[in-house]
Structures are given as C-alpha cells and as structure tokens.
Amino acid sequence: MTRTTVVAFDQVTKAYGGVRAVDGLTLALHPGETVALLGPNGAGKSTTLDLLLGLRNPDGGTVRVFGTEPREAIVAGRVGAMLQSGGLMDEVTVAEIVRLACALHPRAYPAAEVLARAGLTKVAGRRVDRLSGGQAQRVRFALATAGDSDLIVLDEPTTGMDVTARQAFWATMREQADQGRTVLFATHYLEEADAIADRVLVLHRGRLLADGTAAEIKARTGVRRISFDLDGGPHGTIDEPALRALPHLTSLTVSDSAARSGHTVRVQSSNADATVHALYGLGLYPRNLEVAGLGLEQAFVALTAAEEANQP
C-alpha cells in the first residue's frame, strides 16, 4: 500500500555564493508523523524550512507539499508555520493579531479557541510588544495553528518557554499529530526530540546524515556509556593514563566523587564488553558500574563528529 506523501524533497540543492546550504537533499514526510529536524549550526535546517515553505526557491531538484508547489499548499491553508525569523506587529493586542490570522486562514478556527489552545486567553488584551519571550512564542504558535492545517512547521518552538509551558505545548502538538496532522520541528533541545518525535532527521552540511526513530539514531553509533567510581591511591590519585589506554574508548572524563579520595569515571566505548573486561584486567575494582546506550544528544554529537572527521 502506497503511503500518502505530505512533503517530498527530491535531490534539492540551494547555494549561497560558494556555500551549499542544501546539497542533494531527498526526503519524504507522511501524515500523522511528528518529525524532529536536527543539525549543528550551518547544517541547512533553516534553508530547508524556507524551501519547504516557499520562502526560497531551490537551485536544483524539486520540493512538493501535498503534491503541489509549496506556495500553493500555503495559500490553500494546508500549512501552518511558526518561525524564528520575522517579527510580530507591536502596536496591536494579542487578540487582534490572532483574530487577523483567523480572518486570513481559509479554514480558520474561532479566535477564542485559538487563544485558549495557545494559553493566551489571560493576556488577550495585552499589547504584543509587552509580552515576555515565552508569551511571544505562544503568540507565534497561535498564528501557526489559527486554522485547520494539515502540516505544522515549527522552528525552535519552545525557546523562552518555561517547563510547564513547554509540556503543555508538546501535549497540544501530540493532539495535532493524533488527528492525522504532520508536525515538523527544528530544535536545539535534543531531549525534546528524544521524547516527542516519532522520527528524527539529522542534517549535516546540507545532507541527510541520519533518518530514523530516536532509538535507531542512538543505536547507529554503536557506542555505549560506561560509568563507575574508583577509590584513589595513597595520595588520592588514580592512574588516568592506564584508563585512557583501555581498548575501544572514544572519550573519558574523570571527576571527584562524593566519596573521600574517590573519583567518578565516565567513558564512551565502541565495545563495552571488551572495555569492562580490560578494566578488571588492570586489577581495579570499580564500584557502581553502569553500562548504557548513548542518549540522543551524545549520539548526535558522535554522528556529526564522525562525519566531520571524514570530510576532506
């Protein structure tokens, strides 16, 4: 059975001068997916979103949204967007700017419903230029969800929000996805991507470096975390060079532990079994030994670092 395609990039390129911000990008998004777009600064995330929204045209390849040109899908009200670029009108109230967005949307929700969903009812009468950073973000969210859009695009959506507001925001986004909408968000909060996204896209130098669930991305590195405590020697020291010589290590940090003259050691290893075996072979007796997979943030760093190392 063929899956419906919401967004399709086919060998898309976009350059600024001699820099390729997007380089042969091919990907597809489907209904009901919540997709995190990750990448280091300069990876091409913002340009990718601009191309998707028809704010820029590709130099090569094609971008289709619901099978049409991006601008056609937006004019039809099928796409809602919350972007960091561009400001909000200052000398209007929250209610006024939300009512305007609803009036312009082909499939608008009632303004009162939009304000309530974004947690803005209590500040509806306040001028936009008198809002906190988190409140301004909620206004942008309200504008992105002013109507019944099938695709919601979010650029760093929870910047400036406190923990409670972030949790409420993502609960709302989950409801949107459960109703069959596609949610695409770019974020620097990798814990959000790990907890929220059904699928993670990692961009690097304009190319798609990884595409899968958060668990698949974490497993792809083949690296595991090992942590343990060690007692210090006669002078409270440990043989750090011997630890660094353990096989298959990719990183090592040593810090003082709560225990007197003790140290907490954290390493990353591409072969945890061999590393732990060699650790005991040194005649050491680690306490509180833990072996676990990488978190999404560590996996992201490992993937992008490995890719950088392979670049000419």
C-alpha positions in Angstrom: 0.0 0.0 0.0 1.4 3.4 -1.0 1.8 5.9 1.8 0.4 9.4 1.2 3.3 11.9 1.0 2.9 15.3 2.7 6.3 16.7 1.9 8.7 15.5 -0.8 12.3 16.8 -1.4 13.9 15.2 -4.5 17.7 15.9 -4.9 17.2 19.5 -3.7 20.1 21.9 -3.8 20.4 25.5 -2.6 23.7 27.5 -2.5 24.6 31.0 -1.2 27.7 32.0 -3.2 30.1 29.2 -2.9 28.4 27.5 0.1 25.9 24.8 -0.5 23.3 25.1 2.3 21.3 22.2 1.0 23.1 19.6 -1.0 21.1 16.9 -2.9 18.5 16.6 -0.1 15.9 13.8 -0.6 13.3 13.0 2.0 9.6 12.4 2.4 7.2 13.2 5.3 3.9 11.4 5.8 0.5 12.1 7.6 0.5 11.9 11.4 4.3 11.9 11.8 6.0 14.1 14.4 9.4 14.7 13.0 12.4 16.4 14.6 14.9 18.2 12.3 18.3 18.3 14.0 21.7 19.5 12.9 24.6 21.7 14.1 24.7 25.4 13.2 25.1 25.7 9.5 23.7 22.3 8.7 21.0 23.7 6.5 17.9 23.4 8.8 16.7 27.0 8.3 17.2 26.8 4.5 15.4 23.5 4.4 12.4 25.0 6.2 12.5 28.1 3.9 12.4 25.9 0.8 9.5 23.8 2.3 7.5 27.0 2.9 8.2 28.5 -0.5 10.2 31.4 1.0 13.1 30.4 -1.2 13.4 28.5 -4.5 15.8 25.6 -4.9 18.7 25.9 -7.4 18.1 22.3 -8.4 15.7 19.4 -7.6 12.0 19.7 -6.6 10.1 20.5 -3.5 6.4 19.4 -3.3 4.0 19.9 -0.5 0.8 17.8 -0.8 1.8 17.2 -4.4 1.9 20.9 -5.4 4.3 23.8 -5.2 4.8 24.9 -1.6 3.1 28.3 -2.1 0.0 26.7 -3.5 -0.3 24.5 -0.4 0.1 27.5 1.9 -2.4 29.6 0.0 -4.9 26.7 0.4 -4.4 26.8 4.1 -2.8 23.4 4.4 0.4 24.6 6.1 0.8 26.4 9.4 4.3 27.8 10.3 5.9 29.1 13.5 9.3 30.7 12.5 12.0 32.5 14.5 12.7 34.8 11.6 10.3 37.8 11.2 8.8 39.8 13.9 5.3 40.3 15.3 3.3 43.5 14.9 3.9 45.6 18.0 1.1 48.1 18.5 -1.7 45.5 18.5 -3.1 43.3 21.2 -2.7 39.5 21.3 -6.4 39.1 20.5 -6.2 41.5 17.5 -3.3 39.7 15.8 -4.9 36.3 16.4 -8.2 37.5 15.0 -6.4 38.8 11.9 -4.7 35.4 11.4 -8.0 33.6 11.7 -9.6 36.0 9.3 -6.9 35.3 6.7 -6.9 31.5 7.0 -9.1 29.6 4.5 -10.1 27.0 7.2 -9.9 29.1 10.3 -10.8 28.1 13.9 -12.7 30.6 16.2 -10.2 33.1 17.6 -11.3 32.3 21.2 -10.4 28.6 20.6 -7.0 29.5 19.2 -6.2 31.8 22.1 -7.2 29.1 24.6 -5.2 26.4 22.9 -2.1 28.6 23.0 -2.6 29.6 26.7 -3.1 33.2 25.8 -6.7 33.9 27.0 -5.5 35.8 30.1 -3.2 38.1 28.1 -5.5 38.5 25.1 -5.9 42.3 25.8 -2.1 42.9 26.2 -0.1 44.5 23.5 2.3 42.2 21.7 5.4 44.4 22.4 4.7 44.0 26.2 4.8 40.2 26.3 7.6 38.1 27.7 9.7 35.9 25.4 7.7 32.8 26.3 4.4 34.6 25.7 5.6 35.9 22.3 6.4 32.3 21.4 2.9 31.3 22.3 1.6 34.0 20.0 3.6 32.6 17.1 2.2 29.2 18.0 -1.3 30.6 17.9 -0.7 32.1 14.4 0.6 28.7 13.2 -2.5 26.9 14.4 -5.1 29.6 13.5 -6.8 27.2 11.1 -7.2 23.5 10.2 -3.8 23.0 8.6 -2.6 19.5 7.6 1.1 20.3 8.1 2.6 22.3 11.0 6.1 23.6 10.7 7.9 24.8 13.9 11.3 26.4 14.1 12.7 26.3 17.7 9.1 26.5 19.0 9.8 26.3 22.8 12.6 28.9 23.1 11.9 31.1 26.0 9.1 28.9 27.4 9.3 27.6 31.0 9.0 23.9 31.8 5.2 24.0 32.3 4.6 25.9 29.1 6.8 23.5 27.2 5.0 20.5 28.5 1.6 22.0 27.6 2.9 23.0 24.2 4.0 19.4 23.3 0.8 17.9 24.7 -1.1 20.1 22.2 1.3 19.1 19.4 0.7 15.4 20.2 -3.0 16.0 19.9 -2.5 17.6 16.4 -0.5 14.6 15.3 -3.0 12.2 16.7 -5.6 13.9 14.5 -3.6 13.0 11.4 -1.6 16.2 11.0 2.1 16.1 10.3 4.3 18.1 12.7 7.9 19.0 11.7 10.0 20.9 14.2 13.6 22.1 14.3 15.1 22.3 17.8 18.3 22.6 19.8 16.6 20.9 22.7 17.6 17.3 21.9 15.7 15.9 24.9 12.5 17.2 23.3 13.3 15.4 20.1 14.1 12.2 22.0 10.8 12.4 24.0 8.4 13.8 21.3 9.5 12.8 17.8 8.4 9.6 16.1 11.2 10.2 13.6 14.5 12.2 13.7 16.2 13.7 10.7 19.9 14.7 11.2 21.3 17.2 8.7 25.0 17.9 8.2 26.4 20.3 5.6 23.0 20.3 3.8 22.8 16.5 3.5 20.7 14.0 5.3 23.1 12.2 7.7 20.6 10.1 9.5 16.8 9.3 9.4 15.0 7.0 11.8 13.5 6.8 15.3 15.4 8.3 18.2 16.2 4.7 19.3 17.6 3.9 15.8 19.7 7.0 15.8 21.1 6.2 19.2 21.9 2.6 18.2 23.5 3.6 15.0 26.7 4.9 16.6 27.5 1.5 18.2 28.9 3.5 21.2 27.9 2.9 24.8 28.4 4.8 28.0 30.2 3.3 31.0 30.4 4.9 34.4 31.9 3.8 37.7 33.6 5.0 40.9 37.2 4.3 41.8 39.0 4.8 45.1 42.1 6.9 44.8 45.6 5.7 45.6 47.8 6.7 48.6 47.7 10.3 47.5 44.1 10.3 46.3 45.1 9.9 42.7 44.3 7.3 40.0 46.3 6.1 37.1 44.5 8.1 34.4 46.9 7.1 31.6 46.1 3.5 32.2 42.4 4.3 31.9 43.0 6.1 28.7 44.8 3.1 27.3 41.7 0.9 27.8 40.6 -0.6 24.4 37.8 0.9 22.3 37.5 4.1 24.2 36.1 7.1 22.3 36.1 9.5 25.3 37.0 9.6 29.0 36.3 12.1 31.8 37.3 11.8 35.5 35.8 13.9 38.3 35.9 13.9 42.1 33.2 11.8 43.6 31.3 12.2 46.8 33.4 9.5 48.4 36.6 10.7 50.1 39.7 10.3 47.8 37.4 8.8 45.2 36.7 9.6 41.6 33.9 9.1 39.2 34.9 7.9 35.7 32.8 8.2 32.6 33.8 6.7 29.3 32.3 6.0 26.0 33.3 2.8 24.2 32.6 1.2 20.9 32.9 -2.2 22.5 31.7 -2.0 26.1 32.3 -5.7 26.9 36.0 -5.5 25.9 36.5 -2.3 27.8 35.0 -3.6 31.0 37.0 -6.8 30.8 40.2 -4.8 30.3 39.2 -2.6 33.3 39.2 -5.5 35.6 42.4 -6.8 34.0 44.1 -3.7 35.4 43.4 -5.0 38.9 40.9 -2.2 39.6 37.7 -2.7 41.5 35.1 -0.3 40.1 32.0 0.5 42.2 28.6 1.5 40.9 29.4 0.2 37.4 26.8 1.1 34.9 26.7 0.4 31.1 24.1 2.1 29.0 23.4 3.3 25.5 24.0 6.9 24.4 21.4 9.5 24.8 20.2 11.2 21.7 22.4 14.2 22.4 25.6 12.1 22.7 24.6 10.1 19.6 24.1 13.3 17.7 27.5 14.6 18.7 29.1 11.3 17.8 27.5 11.1 14.4 28.3 14.7 13.4 31.9 14.4 14.8 32.5 11.3 12.8 31.1 12.9 9.6 33.4 15.9 10.2 36.4 13.7 10.6 35.6 12.1 7.2 35.3 15.4 5.4 38.3 16.4 3.2 
